């Protein structure tokens, strides 16, 4: 009797595990098994990406060739075509060998799932293989100066000009807008209907005439965000994803994936780190006993590690349910909220472990700067939908509480 779709037999899965471990051991460069030390260690890909070293390039090429940058995506578009059990084994074996993720990409974590669900065949063939191999770096055009949490109030307009749309307006908090090659963007194509009904979802090249970006500096000293301006930008009609004026449906679907991605911050997934908070503490104090003297801090770290493990299991359960065909829906708000709270706790505890040494900027000597990272986490409860909005969604759609 054959196994159900997506389920591998025990013997077959064991064989796959052995083959996967052997392949990873032979093909993952030693440099790609070290903890991430700085931003350049995280490979984003794209037309302008400069590889930090040859090992980073080789690791991406080898993984992309097997489709293992997106192991469960269909093989026909360059994905790995693995079952969910095989993909789980791959993740486990990568963690066992401390292999870094070969590619971090908004194309993978956000746009790709929407393309697979709503894109036509030509759009899938055009964009998905480039996402898989990291050839194109994407950014997200959602929030506007007057449309943040109330995203449906967006004003960036797309006028129908026959064979193309003419885009005018601006977006804000565009992550890496100055480094991205393409943008997936929400625009208003009809002002005469209810605000959620007049929105469309467009894909276009950031090198198109009329696009400019301006960096936004954060309290951490970094500028990962930009404000993006559109001045008579021409976008071909074939770049419309889904139906005209039906982009809000796609936007909501994509937001569930974005919130799941942001939720992963609480486990240290954003930095591709395999180092636990406890290991950081032991390394920071430099004691042969490997024991923090302060009992309260030891307890806080242990509590965080337990909560993070419970959260990881919850994420895995919801991921399995989603792959079985059950949409996570409003549950993604729960993941986003709790994951960002965990990430802030992790940063606070890391600062506590480092003490006054953790306050230094730009003097990390190969280690990620703690203070800028701690400051950066303050935005976690805002980006991707504020914590207050997520709690309202959880109360209404998960807990089914009555309205006030």
C-alpha positions as CSV (number, residue, x, y, z in Angstrom):
1,X,0.0,0.0,0.0
2,X,1.5,3.3,-1.0
3,X,1.9,6.2,1.4
4,X,-0.4,9.2,1.2
5,X,0.7,12.2,-0.8
6,X,3.4,14.1,1.0
7,X,4.2,11.2,3.4
8,X,7.3,9.1,3.0
9,X,7.7,5.6,4.4
10,X,10.1,5.0,7.3
11,X,12.6,3.1,5.3
12,X,12.6,5.5,2.4
13,X,12.9,8.5,4.8
14,X,15.8,6.9,6.6
15,X,17.5,6.3,3.2
16,X,16.8,9.9,2.3
17,X,18.3,11.1,5.6
18,X,21.5,9.2,5.0
19,X,21.8,10.5,1.5
20,X,21.1,14.0,2.5
21,X,23.6,14.0,5.4
22,X,26.3,12.6,3.1
23,X,25.5,15.2,0.4
24,X,25.6,18.1,2.9
25,X,28.8,16.9,4.5
26,X,30.4,16.7,1.1
27,X,29.0,20.0,-0.4
28,X,28.5,22.5,2.4
29,X,31.7,24.5,2.8
30,X,33.2,24.8,6.2
31,X,32.8,28.6,6.2
32,X,29.0,28.0,5.7
33,X,28.9,26.0,9.0
34,X,29.9,28.9,11.2
35,X,27.4,31.2,13.0
36,X,26.5,34.4,11.2
37,X,28.8,37.2,12.3
38,X,27.6,40.2,10.3
39,X,25.0,41.3,7.7
40,X,27.3,40.2,4.8
41,X,27.1,36.6,6.0
42,X,23.4,36.5,5.1
43,X,23.1,35.9,1.3
44,X,20.2,37.9,-0.3
45,X,21.1,37.3,-3.9
46,X,20.1,39.6,-6.7
47,X,21.6,41.3,-9.7
48,X,23.8,43.5,-7.5
49,X,24.7,41.0,-4.8
50,X,28.4,40.8,-3.9
51,X,29.3,37.5,-2.4
52,X,31.3,37.8,0.8
53,X,33.5,34.9,-0.3
54,X,33.7,32.0,-2.7
55,X,32.2,29.6,-0.2
56,X,29.0,31.7,0.0
57,X,28.6,31.6,-3.8
58,X,29.4,27.9,-4.1
59,X,26.9,27.0,-1.3
60,X,24.1,29.0,-3.0
61,X,24.8,27.5,-6.4
62,X,24.9,23.9,-5.1
63,X,21.7,24.2,-3.1
64,X,19.9,26.0,-5.9
65,X,20.9,23.4,-8.4
66,X,19.0,20.8,-6.3
67,X,16.1,23.2,-5.7
68,X,16.9,23.0,-1.9
69,X,16.7,26.8,-1.4
70,X,12.9,26.1,-1.6
71,X,12.8,22.3,-1.1
72,X,9.0,21.9,-1.2
73,X,8.3,24.1,-4.3
74,X,7.5,22.2,-7.5
75,X,10.4,20.9,-9.6
76,X,8.9,22.3,-12.8
77,X,9.8,25.8,-11.6
78,X,13.2,24.8,-10.1
79,X,12.1,23.8,-6.6
80,X,13.2,20.7,-4.8
81,X,9.9,18.8,-5.2
82,X,10.4,17.2,-1.7
83,X,7.6,15.9,0.4
84,X,7.0,17.7,3.7
85,X,8.7,14.8,5.6
86,X,11.7,15.0,3.3
87,X,11.9,18.8,3.7
88,X,11.8,18.3,7.5
89,X,14.6,15.9,7.3
90,X,16.6,18.3,5.2
91,X,16.1,21.1,7.8
92,X,17.1,18.7,10.6
93,X,20.3,17.6,8.9
94,X,21.2,21.2,8.0
95,X,20.8,22.1,11.7
96,X,22.8,19.0,12.8
97,X,25.7,20.1,10.6
98,X,25.2,23.8,11.5
99,X,24.7,24.6,7.8
100,X,23.6,28.2,7.1
101,X,20.6,28.9,5.0
102,X,22.0,29.4,1.5
103,X,19.6,32.2,0.6
104,X,17.4,34.7,2.5
105,X,14.8,36.2,0.2
106,X,11.4,38.0,0.3
107,X,10.8,36.2,-2.9
108,X,11.0,32.9,-1.0
109,X,9.2,34.0,2.2
110,X,6.5,36.2,0.8
111,X,6.1,36.6,-3.0
112,X,6.8,33.0,-4.0
113,X,3.8,31.4,-2.3
114,X,1.5,34.1,-3.7
115,X,2.9,33.5,-7.2
116,X,2.4,29.8,-6.9
117,X,-1.2,30.3,-5.8
118,X,-2.3,33.3,-7.9
119,X,0.1,33.6,-10.8
120,X,-0.5,32.5,-14.4
121,X,1.8,30.0,-16.0
122,X,3.9,32.6,-17.8
123,X,4.4,34.6,-14.5
124,X,5.5,31.4,-12.7
125,X,7.9,30.4,-15.5
126,X,9.3,33.9,-15.6
127,X,9.8,34.7,-11.9
128,X,10.0,31.5,-9.8
129,X,13.2,30.0,-11.2
130,X,14.9,33.3,-10.6
131,X,13.7,33.4,-7.0
132,X,15.0,29.8,-6.5
133,X,18.5,30.6,-7.6
134,X,18.7,34.1,-6.1
135,X,19.0,35.8,-9.4
136,X,16.5,38.5,-8.5
137,X,16.1,40.3,-5.2
138,X,12.5,41.5,-4.3
139,X,11.2,44.1,-2.0
140,X,7.6,44.8,-0.8
141,X,5.6,47.9,-1.7
142,X,2.8,47.9,0.9
143,X,2.8,50.6,3.6
144,X,2.4,54.3,2.7
145,X,2.9,57.5,4.8
146,X,-0.9,57.6,5.3
147,X,-1.6,53.8,5.2
148,X,0.3,51.7,7.7
149,X,-1.9,49.5,9.9
150,X,-4.9,50.7,7.8
151,X,-3.2,49.4,4.6
152,X,-6.4,49.4,2.6
153,X,-6.4,53.2,2.7
154,X,-3.4,53.2,0.3
155,X,-3.4,56.0,-2.3
156,X,-0.6,55.0,-4.8
157,X,-2.6,54.9,-8.0
158,X,-2.2,52.9,-11.2
159,X,-4.0,54.4,-14.2
160,X,-5.0,52.2,-17.2
161,X,-3.2,53.4,-20.3
162,X,-4.1,50.6,-22.6
163,X,-1.1,48.3,-22.8
164,X,0.4,49.5,-19.5
165,X,-0.4,51.0,-16.1
166,X,1.0,54.4,-15.1
167,X,2.0,54.4,-11.4
168,X,2.2,57.5,-9.2
169,X,2.6,57.7,-5.4
170,X,5.0,56.5,-2.8
171,X,5.6,53.7,-0.3
172,X,7.4,53.8,3.0
173,X,9.3,51.3,5.2
174,X,10.3,49.5,2.0
175,X,12.9,47.0,3.3
176,X,16.0,47.1,1.2
177,X,14.2,49.1,-1.5
178,X,17.6,50.6,-2.5
179,X,19.1,47.1,-3.1
180,X,16.2,45.2,-4.6
181,X,15.8,44.4,-8.3
182,X,12.0,44.1,-8.5
183,X,9.1,45.1,-6.2
184,X,5.7,43.5,-5.6
185,X,3.4,46.4,-5.0
186,X,-0.2,47.2,-4.0
187,X,-1.7,50.0,-6.0
188,X,-5.2,51.5,-6.3
189,X,-6.8,50.9,-9.7
190,X,-10.4,52.0,-8.7
191,X,-11.3,54.8,-6.4
192,X,-15.0,54.5,-6.8
193,X,-15.6,51.3,-4.8
194,X,-15.0,50.2,-1.2
195,X,-11.3,50.6,-0.4
196,X,-10.5,46.9,-0.2
197,X,-12.1,46.3,-3.6
198,X,-10.2,48.8,-5.7
199,X,-6.7,47.5,-5.1
200,X,-4.5,45.5,-7.5
201,X,-1.2,43.6,-7.2
202,X,1.6,44.5,-9.6
203,X,5.2,43.3,-10.2
204,X,7.7,45.6,-11.7
205,X,11.4,46.3,-12.1
206,X,13.0,48.8,-9.7
207,X,15.1,50.1,-12.5
208,X,12.0,51.4,-14.3
209,X,12.1,55.1,-15.2
210,X,10.5,57.2,-12.5
211,X,11.5,55.2,-9.4
212,X,13.6,56.8,-6.7
213,X,14.4,55.7,-3.1
214,X,15.4,57.6,0.0
215,X,17.0,55.8,3.0
216,X,15.4,55.9,6.5
217,X,18.0,55.8,9.3
218,X,17.0,53.9,12.4
219,X,18.1,54.4,16.0
220,X,20.4,51.4,15.5
221,X,22.4,53.4,13.0
222,X,21.4,51.2,10.1
223,X,19.3,52.0,7.1
224,X,17.5,48.9,5.9
225,X,14.4,50.8,5.1
226,X,13.6,53.4,2.4
227,X,10.8,55.6,1.2
228,X,10.1,54.7,-2.5
229,X,8.7,57.3,-4.9
230,X,6.9,56.5,-8.2
231,X,6.6,59.3,-10.8
232,X,4.8,58.2,-14.0
233,X,6.2,54.7,-13.8
234,X,5.1,52.5,-16.7
235,X,4.3,48.9,-15.9
236,X,3.2,46.4,-18.6
237,X,-0.3,44.9,-18.2
238,X,1.1,41.4,-18.0
239,X,2.7,42.2,-14.7
240,X,-0.7,42.2,-13.0
241,X,-0.8,39.3,-10.5
242,X,-4.3,37.9,-10.3
243,X,-7.4,39.8,-11.3
244,X,-7.7,43.6,-11.6
245,X,-9.1,45.2,-8.4
246,X,-8.7,41.8,-6.6
247,X,-5.3,42.5,-5.1
248,X,-6.5,42.7,-1.5
249,X,-7.1,38.9,-1.5
250,X,-3.5,38.3,-2.6
251,X,-2.2,40.9,-0.1
252,X,-3.9,39.2,2.8
253,X,-2.6,35.8,1.7
254,X,1.0,37.2,1.4
255,X,0.7,38.9,4.8
256,X,0.2,35.5,6.5
257,X,3.5,34.3,5.1
258,X,5.2,37.6,6.1
259,X,3.9,37.3,9.6
260,X,5.1,33.7,9.8
261,X,8.5,34.8,8.7
262,X,8.7,37.7,11.2
263,X,7.5,35.2,13.9
264,X,10.6,33.2,13.2
265,X,12.7,36.0,14.6
266,X,11.8,34.8,18.1
267,X,13.9,31.6,17.4
268,X,16.8,33.5,16.0
269,X,15.9,32.3,12.5
270,X,16.3,35.8,10.9
271,X,20.0,35.6,11.5
272,X,20.2,31.9,10.5
273,X,21.9,31.4,13.8
274,X,22.1,27.9,15.3
275,X,23.6,29.2,18.6
276,X,21.3,29.1,21.6
277,X,21.1,31.9,24.1
278,X,22.6,29.7,26.7
279,X,25.7,29.1,24.5
280,X,26.0,32.9,24.0
281,X,25.9,33.4,27.7
282,X,28.6,30.8,28.4
283,X,30.9,32.3,25.7
284,X,30.3,35.8,27.0
285,X,31.3,35.2,30.6
286,X,34.3,33.2,29.6
287,X,34.3,30.9,32.7
288,X,35.6,27.4,32.7
289,X,32.6,26.4,34.7
290,X,30.3,27.7,32.0
291,X,27.8,28.9,34.6
292,X,26.4,32.3,35.2
293,X,26.7,33.5,38.8
294,X,23.4,35.4,38.7
295,X,20.7,32.9,39.4
296,X,17.9,35.2,38.2
297,X,19.6,35.6,34.8
298,X,20.1,31.8,34.6
299,X,16.4,31.4,35.2
300,X,15.4,34.0,32.7
301,X,17.5,32.3,30.0
302,X,16.1,28.9,30.8
303,X,12.6,30.3,30.7
304,X,13.3,31.9,27.3
305,X,14.8,28.6,25.9
306,X,11.7,26.7,27.0
307,X,9.3,29.2,25.6
308,X,11.3,29.3,22.3
309,X,11.1,25.5,22.1
310,X,7.4,25.5,22.7
311,X,7.0,28.2,20.1
312,X,9.1,26.2,17.6
313,X,6.8,23.2,18.0
314,X,3.7,25.4,17.5
315,X,5.2,26.8,14.3
316,X,6.0,23.3,13.1
317,X,2.4,22.2,13.8
318,X,0.8,25.1,12.0
319,X,3.3,24.7,9.1
320,X,2.3,21.0,8.8
321,X,-1.4,22.0,8.9
322,X,-0.9,24.6,6.2
323,X,0.9,22.1,3.9
324,X,-2.0,19.7,4.5
325,X,-4.2,22.3,2.9
326,X,-5.4,24.2,6.0
327,X,-4.8,27.9,5.8
328,X,-3.2,29.4,8.9
329,X,-5.3,32.6,8.4
330,X,-5.5,34.7,11.6
331,X,-3.2,32.2,13.4
332,X,-0.3,33.9,11.6
333,X,-1.1,37.0,13.8
334,X,-0.5,34.9,16.8
335,X,2.9,33.7,15.5
336,X,3.9,37.2,14.5
337,X,3.0,38.6,17.9
338,X,4.6,36.0,20.1
339,X,7.6,35.6,17.8
340,X,8.4,39.3,18.0
341,X,8.0,39.3,21.7
342,X,10.4,36.4,22.0
343,X,12.9,38.1,19.8
344,X,12.8,41.2,22.0
345,X,13.3,39.0,25.0
346,X,16.3,37.3,23.4
347,X,17.9,40.7,22.6
348,X,17.3,42.0,26.2
349,X,18.8,38.9,27.7
350,X,21.8,39.0,25.3
351,X,22.4,42.6,26.5
352,X,22.1,41.5,30.1
353,X,24.7,38.8,29.6
354,X,27.1,41.2,27.9
355,X,26.8,43.9,30.5
356,X,28.5,47.1,29.8
357,X,30.6,45.4,27.0
358,X,27.4,44.9,25.1
359,X,26.9,48.7,24.8
360,X,29.8,49.1,22.3
361,X,29.0,49.9,18.6
362,X,31.3,48.8,15.8
363,X,33.8,47.0,18.0
364,X,32.6,43.4,17.6
365,X,35.8,41.8,16.3
366,X,33.9,39.2,14.2
367,X,30.8,39.0,16.5
368,X,27.5,40.6,15.7
369,X,27.1,43.9,17.5
370,X,24.6,43.4,20.3
371,X,23.5,47.0,21.0
372,X,22.4,47.7,17.4
373,X,20.6,44.4,17.3
374,X,18.9,45.2,20.6
375,X,17.8,48.6,19.2
376,X,16.6,47.0,16.0
377,X,14.3,44.6,17.8
378,X,12.2,47.6,19.0
379,X,10.7,47.8,15.5
380,X,9.6,44.2,15.5
381,X,6.4,45.0,17.2
382,X,5.6,47.6,14.5
383,X,6.7,46.0,11.2
384,X,4.4,43.5,9.5
385,X,1.4,44.9,11.4
386,X,1.6,46.4,14.9
387,X,1.3,44.3,18.0
388,X,-2.0,46.1,18.9
389,X,-3.5,45.2,15.5
390,X,-2.3,41.6,15.8
391,X,-3.9,41.3,19.3
392,X,-7.2,42.7,17.9
393,X,-7.1,40.1,15.1
394,X,-6.4,37.3,17.6
395,X,-9.2,38.4,19.9
396,X,-11.7,38.6,17.0
397,X,-10.7,35.8,14.7
398,X,-8.9,33.2,16.9
399,X,-10.5,33.6,20.4
400,X,-13.8,34.8,18.9
401,X,-14.3,37.4,21.6
402,X,-17.2,39.8,21.3
403,X,-16.6,43.3,20.1
404,X,-16.4,46.1,22.6
